[in-house]
């Protein structure tokens, strides 16, 4: 296993982290099976374990695994990450105490202000940072972190506004253009970086032909190649993989064990290949982000990518809600479109953006009606 420093904390973390969102079963009778996957990751050298109170019974499954892992923590250190939506001291403390109880811990190493989607959401919850600071002073939290789905530029502003020890953000070969500025800001500020969805939420391995450009060696699987691309980036501390089976753990470990630094030209080739491989898909250059009506075109186009890959229009709706905070009921946002074509004129791929915005609007309307 390879390890990298997490920002300026003095802690070295495994380049692959254990994401606790994808346990196969959350039934109490199956908790031992989930815990076994987690312990296999620990035995393989993974030392960063991420969960949240909203991941079903994930924290409870962590608690089962941690009973054994705590016995060897002095010899083989590990670190636990969790999160809270709390916007005031009472809510933060309540979530924290429940998480500690479920996992059988005295403190959480990396505690995140969870799921900041827009700068406005940060402004609304910023006062909760006083609660984070208080529980840190009490020794219940060791590092104050943030989890966000903002664009790269907004992430940079966020990190400059408050000295978070690190940031958890979505980053993969699918969307690096959206978050590049955030990754670089974190590096410049010496903040730790943990990347969630390094496999595009499972879309990359589900579409091997479209993402074949990621494979730089014939002896690697697509999953291993996608992970190695992120491991190669010195700015990224941990690539967080949602594991369901020990076989998945072994594949990720193999990606690390066989890792060889990529030549700069190889990195550039992979990045440039994105446009060709995606053909009619948005590559996230964000040149269209200049709508006179304030429509967040890049976010809508990024969500449309998911529908294009899966063939299911509702996947765009799910993506908008989960990652951008745009609900099916927010169709008024798209009704502002004047069809002026300004976004299409700016598009480097000359994509039919107006047509796609209409498709997203239709999918949102259907989802709202179904609800």
C-alpha positions in Angstrom: 0.0 0.0 0.0 1.1 3.5 -0.7 0.5 6.4 1.7 0.3 10.2 1.2 0.2 13.1 3.7 -3.2 14.5 4.4 -2.6 18.2 4.0 -0.7 19.7 6.9 -2.1 17.4 9.5 1.1 15.2 9.7 -1.1 12.1 9.0 -0.3 9.7 6.2 -3.3 8.0 4.6 -3.6 5.1 2.3 -4.1 6.2 -1.3 -7.2 4.0 -1.5 -9.9 4.6 1.1 -12.8 2.4 2.2 -16.2 4.0 1.3 -18.9 2.6 3.6 -21.9 3.5 1.4 -22.1 0.3 -0.6 -22.5 -2.6 1.8 -24.5 -5.3 0.1 -26.9 -5.7 3.0 -27.9 -3.5 5.9 -29.8 -6.2 7.6 -28.5 -6.8 11.2 -28.0 -10.5 10.4 -25.6 -9.6 7.6 -23.6 -7.0 9.4 -20.7 -9.6 10.0 -20.4 -10.0 6.2 -20.0 -6.3 5.7 -17.6 -6.0 8.6 -15.5 -8.8 7.1 -15.1 -6.8 3.9 -14.0 -3.8 6.0 -11.5 -5.8 8.0 -10.1 -7.3 4.8 -9.4 -3.8 3.6 -7.7 -3.0 6.9 -5.5 -6.1 6.7 -4.5 -5.1 3.2 -3.2 -1.8 4.4 -6.1 0.6 3.9 -6.3 3.0 6.8 -9.0 5.5 5.9 -12.6 4.5 6.5 -15.4 6.8 5.5 -19.1 6.5 6.6 -22.1 8.8 7.4 -25.3 8.6 9.4 -27.2 8.7 6.2 -25.7 5.6 4.7 -28.3 3.1 6.0 -26.8 1.0 8.8 -23.2 1.7 7.7 -22.1 3.2 11.0 -23.5 0.2 12.8 -21.6 -2.2 10.4 -18.5 -0.1 11.1 -19.0 -0.6 14.8 -18.9 -4.4 14.3 -15.6 -4.2 12.3 -14.1 -1.7 14.7 -14.5 -3.9 17.7 -11.7 -6.1 16.3 -9.7 -3.3 14.5 -9.4 -1.3 17.7 -7.4 -4.2 19.3 -4.5 -3.6 16.8 -4.9 0.2 16.3 -1.8 1.0 18.3 0.3 -1.1 16.0 -1.6 -0.4 12.8 -3.2 3.0 13.0 -6.4 3.7 11.1 -8.7 6.7 10.8 -12.4 7.1 10.7 -14.4 9.7 8.8 -18.0 10.7 9.2 -20.3 13.6 8.6 -23.2 15.8 9.7 -25.9 17.9 8.1 -26.2 19.8 11.4 -26.6 23.6 11.0 -26.4 24.5 14.7 -24.6 23.3 17.8 -27.4 21.0 19.0 -27.7 19.2 15.7 -24.0 18.8 15.2 -23.5 17.4 18.8 -26.5 15.1 18.4 -25.3 13.6 15.2 -21.7 13.3 16.5 -22.7 11.6 19.7 -25.0 9.1 17.8 -22.1 8.3 15.4 -19.7 7.8 18.2 -22.1 5.5 20.0 -22.9 3.4 16.8 -19.2 2.9 16.0 -18.0 2.5 19.6 -15.4 5.3 19.3 -14.2 8.0 21.6 -13.5 10.4 18.8 -13.9 10.7 15.0 -10.7 11.6 13.2 -12.2 13.5 10.2 -15.6 15.1 10.8 -17.2 16.7 7.8 -19.6 19.5 7.2 -21.6 17.3 4.9 -22.8 17.9 1.3 -22.3 21.6 0.6 -23.8 21.9 -2.9 -23.7 25.7 -3.4 -22.0 28.7 -1.9 -25.4 29.7 -0.5 -25.7 26.4 1.4 -22.3 27.1 2.9 -23.4 30.6 4.0 -26.5 29.1 5.6 -24.6 26.5 7.6 -21.4 28.4 8.3 -22.5 29.2 11.8 -22.3 25.5 12.6 -18.5 25.7 12.4 -18.5 27.1 16.0 -20.0 23.8 17.1 -17.3 21.9 15.1 -14.6 23.9 16.9 -16.2 23.2 20.3 -16.4 19.5 19.9 -12.8 19.5 18.6 -11.7 21.3 21.7 -13.5 18.6 23.7 -11.5 15.9 21.9 -14.6 14.4 20.2 -13.3 15.4 16.8 -9.7 15.5 15.6 -10.0 17.3 12.3 -12.6 19.6 10.8 -13.3 18.8 7.2 -15.9 19.6 4.5 -17.7 17.5 1.9 -18.9 19.3 -1.2 -20.3 19.0 -4.7 -19.5 22.6 -5.7 -17.6 23.5 -8.8 -13.9 23.8 -8.6 -13.8 27.6 -8.4 -16.4 27.7 -5.6 -14.5 25.0 -3.7 -11.4 27.2 -3.9 -13.4 30.1 -2.4 -14.7 27.8 0.3 -11.2 26.6 1.3 -9.9 30.1 1.4 -12.8 31.2 3.6 -12.2 28.7 6.4 -9.1 26.6 7.3 -10.7 23.2 6.9 -8.1 20.5 7.3 -9.3 18.7 4.2 -12.0 18.4 1.6 -14.1 15.5 0.3 -15.2 16.0 -3.3 -16.3 14.1 -6.4 -13.4 13.6 -8.9 -12.8 11.2 -11.7 -11.7 11.1 -15.3 -15.4 11.9 -16.1 -15.6 15.3 -14.4 -12.1 16.5 -13.6 -12.7 19.7 -15.5 -15.5 20.7 -13.1 -13.3 20.3 -10.0 -9.7 21.0 -11.2 -9.6 24.5 -9.7 -10.7 23.1 -6.3 -8.1 20.4 -6.4 -5.4 22.9 -7.1 -6.6 25.3 -4.5 -6.5 22.5 -1.9 -2.9 21.7 -2.9 -1.9 25.4 -2.8 -3.4 25.7 0.7 -2.0 22.4 1.9 -5.4 20.8 2.6 -6.0 17.1 2.4 -8.0 15.9 -0.6 -10.2 12.8 -0.6 -11.9 12.0 -3.9 -15.3 10.2 -3.8 -16.7 8.6 -6.9 -13.3 7.9 -8.5 -15.1 5.4 -10.8 -17.8 7.9 -11.7 -20.3 6.3 -9.4 -19.8 3.0 -11.2 -20.4 4.4 -14.7 -16.8 4.0 -15.8 -16.5 0.2 -15.3 -20.1 -0.2 -16.8 -18.9 1.4 -20.1 -15.5 -0.1 -20.8 -15.5 0.7 -24.5 -16.2 4.4 -24.0 -13.6 4.7 -21.3 -10.9 2.5 -22.9 -8.7 5.6 -23.2 -8.0 5.4 -19.5 -6.2 2.1 -19.8 -2.5 2.9 -20.2 -1.3 -0.7 -19.8 -2.6 -3.9 -21.1 -2.1 -5.8 -17.9 -4.5 -3.5 -16.0 -8.3 -3.6 -15.7 -10.3 -0.4 -16.5 -11.0 0.0 -12.7 -7.3 -0.4 -11.9 -6.3 2.2 -14.6 -8.9 4.7 -13.5 -7.7 4.4 -9.9 -4.0 4.7 -10.9 -4.7 7.9 -12.8 -5.9 9.4 -9.5 -3.1 7.8 -7.4 -0.6 9.4 -9.8 -1.9 12.9 -8.9 0.2 14.2 -6.0 -2.5 16.7 -5.0 -4.9 13.8 -4.2 -4.5 12.1 -0.9 -7.1 9.3 -1.0 -9.3 7.8 -3.7 -12.4 6.7 -1.8 -13.9 3.4 -3.3 -17.3 2.1 -2.2 -16.6 -1.6 -1.5 -19.2 -4.3 -1.4 -17.0 -7.4 -1.7 -13.5 -8.6 -0.8 -12.9 -9.1 -4.6 -13.4 -5.4 -5.1 -10.9 -4.7 -2.3 -8.4 -7.0 -3.9 -8.7 -5.3 -7.3 -8.1 -1.8 -5.8 -5.1 -3.1 -3.8 -3.7 -4.6 -7.0 -4.0 -1.2 -8.7 -1.8 0.2 -5.9 0.6 -2.7 -5.9 1.2 -2.5 -9.7 1.3 1.3 -9.8 4.0 3.0 -11.8 4.2 6.8 -12.1 2.7 8.0 -15.4 4.7 10.1 -17.7 3.5 13.7 -18.2 2.7 13.0 -21.9 0.6 10.0 -20.9 -1.4 12.1 -18.5 -2.0 14.7 -21.2 -3.0 12.1 -23.7 -5.5 10.6 -21.4 -7.0 14.0 -20.6 -7.1 15.0 -24.3 -8.7 11.7 -25.2 -11.7 12.5 -23.1 -13.3 14.6 -25.8 -12.9 11.9 -28.4 -14.1 9.1 -26.2 -17.2 11.0 -25.1 -18.2 12.0 -28.6 -21.5 13.6 -28.0 -21.0 14.0 -24.3 -20.2 17.2 -22.4 -16.5 17.3 -21.3 -17.1 19.9 -18.6 -15.0 22.7 -20.1 -17.7 25.1 -18.7 -17.4 27.6 -21.6 -21.2 27.6 -21.7 -21.3 28.9 -18.1 -22.4 32.4 -19.2 -26.2 32.2 -19.5 -27.8 35.6 -19.5 -30.7 34.1 -17.6 -28.5 32.5 -14.9 -29.3 28.9 -15.9 -26.5 26.6 -14.5 -25.9 25.0 -17.9 -22.7 23.1 -17.0 -24.5 21.3 -14.1 -27.4 20.4 -16.3 -25.2 19.1 -19.0 -23.1 17.1 -16.6 -26.3 15.5 -15.3 -27.4 14.8 -18.9 -24.1 12.8 -19.4 -25.4 10.3 -16.8 -28.6 9.8 -18.7 -26.7 9.5 -22.0 -24.5 6.8 -20.5 -27.2 4.8 -18.8 -30.0 5.3 -21.4 -32.3 6.4 -18.6 -33.5 10.0 -18.6 -34.4 9.7 -14.9 -30.6 9.4 -14.1 -30.2 13.0 -15.1 -32.9 13.9 -12.5 -31.2 11.8 -9.8 -27.8 13.4 -10.5 -29.2 16.9 -10.4 -30.9 16.3 -7.0 -28.0 14.3 -5.3 -25.0 16.3 -6.6 -26.3 19.7 -7.5 -29.3 20.3 -5.2 -31.7 20.8 -8.1 -35.0 19.1 -7.4 -37.5 17.9 -10.0 -39.8 20.7 -8.8 -37.2 23.3 -9.9 -38.4 23.3 -13.5 -38.9 27.0 -13.4 -35.1 27.3 -13.6 -35.3 25.9 -17.2 -38.4 27.8 -18.2 -36.2 30.9 -18.1 -34.3 29.6 -21.2 -34.7 32.0 -24.1 -33.2 29.5 -26.6 -30.8 32.3 -27.6 -28.1 29.8 -28.5 -25.3 31.6 -26.6 -24.3 28.4 -24.8 -24.2 26.4 -28.1 -22.1 29.1 -29.7 -19.6 28.8 -26.8 -19.6 25.0 -26.8 -16.2 23.6 -28.0 -18.0 20.4 -29.2 -21.0 22.2 -30.8 -23.4 20.1 -28.8 -27.2 20.7 -29.1 -27.4 22.2 -25.6 -30.9 23.8 -26.0 -32.4 20.5 -27.1 -30.7 18.7 -24.1 -32.0 21.3 -21.7 -35.5 20.6 -22.9 -34.9 16.8 -22.4 -33.8 17.4 -18.9 -36.8 19.6 -18.2 -39.2 16.9 -19.5 -37.5 14.3 -17.3 -37.8 16.6 -14.3 -41.5 17.2 -15.0 -42.2 13.4 -15.3 -40.3 12.8 -12.1 -42.4 15.5 -10.3 -45.6 14.0 -11.7 -44.6 10.5 -10.6 -43.9 11.7 -7.1 
